[in-house]
């Protein structure tokens, strides 16, 4: 009997709504806003990046069918957060703020994000 593989949730350096830049792959250099983070697969959907075409079958409501463009997913390791203060990509760290809660900060400038 096989054991079930459990997914251990872990923290990512990006969140939904962050502006990121793609640092690797076919879409290297493109910027966009994170629409969705898929924690189980370590992937994210970025607005306007990695566009794929979906073929929608004809139905009673839509007898023609259609071709629908939407964002594909990109692995988290290929994304880097853009520092809101400078507009440049930066690595991030986590440190305690004055209330004792962990908060992300830019490693380039040291400012809280």
PyMOL commands that set and color helices and strands:
alter all, ss='L'
color gray80, all
select helices_A, chain A and resi 76-78
alter helices_A, ss='H'
color red, helices_A
select strands_A, chain A and resi 19-22+31-38+43-46+51-56+66-71+73-75+79-81+92-96+102-106
alter strands_A, ss='S'
color yellow, strands_A
deselect
rebuild
show_as cartoon
